[in-house]
């Protein structure tokens, strides 16, 4: 089947829509307990139609991690080009990551549960995740000699920042009292303040 | 069998020793994949002797979570009685929690993997964990009206602090380049600075 670019982008949009529904199911039920049937129901598709977009759950999981990491990498590269100081860079990247995790991924752990991926795909994801973590660490590192940030082990500080954000998969509920943007702002303020001189 | 208090404390010491070995195995292999045999080998006991101290893996897991939460609660209450300011209180509780997680628990997720507990035990653990989180939040809250800390949603700030620490189960290795005390100090400094005015 030859796909035109219109068809291609229609399929991509549909895949993103499925991703969002699947992430919600993964959050509610856990990845192991979620079946293709649950995902189909969540996005209002017949199971047969879902298989047109994704072969299996692993493929959805991979697409989920790959797409969110692409988004985070894009955001990090955009932030790196901005003509703003290190504190503002850090604040922006934190807001972007929180919004990606809480909004796009519905607070699910899908982007983190890499153990369910086959080794070949896992390797690709780990490479992208390492690249993203390096970009965040670079922001932390660059602020230190310039005197904008206090001098601390940049690797440990980066792990603390990423950890505070990643742990949100344990407590965030999309129907909770706080909006994703509000949470993102408090986290960005708190975590940036932690390094600012 | 009637146990004298001497026997009792000998058994308790042995149980703590087993706990440490088990936590190391849980970290290396994951809780699901670890068997009583692996734990016995790690602590240099015959499997039969291990069963004298713990009926099964769930019992070790419960003892692990219960003991570490008791330790955290004790530390939090000790800190609450100190005649020091909120920033110093927060710094100390962070150091205590990090050392408990990295040293006692060998950086394992055993204290967090509550889904493996039967409901009755799970409920007890959740009650203790909530009590601990309240004590940490109280430190954060108390610093705000006094002007020691900036005014931010104390619940979100507490979640960020606890999350940064808890995420260490994903990256900490007891044989890594950084000692637990060094990591604890950097985390305490960074996270306290995040709220200090």
Interface residues (C-beta under 8 A of the other chain):
Chain A: X150 X152 X153 X156 X157 X159 X160 X161 X162 X163 X164 X165 X166 X167 X168 X170 X171 X178 X182 X183 X186 X187 X189 X190 X191 X193 X194 X195 X196
Chain B: X150 X152 X153 X156 X157 X159 X160 X161 X162 X163 X164 X165 X166 X167 X168 X170 X171 X178 X182 X183 X186 X187 X189 X190 X191 X193 X194 X195 X196
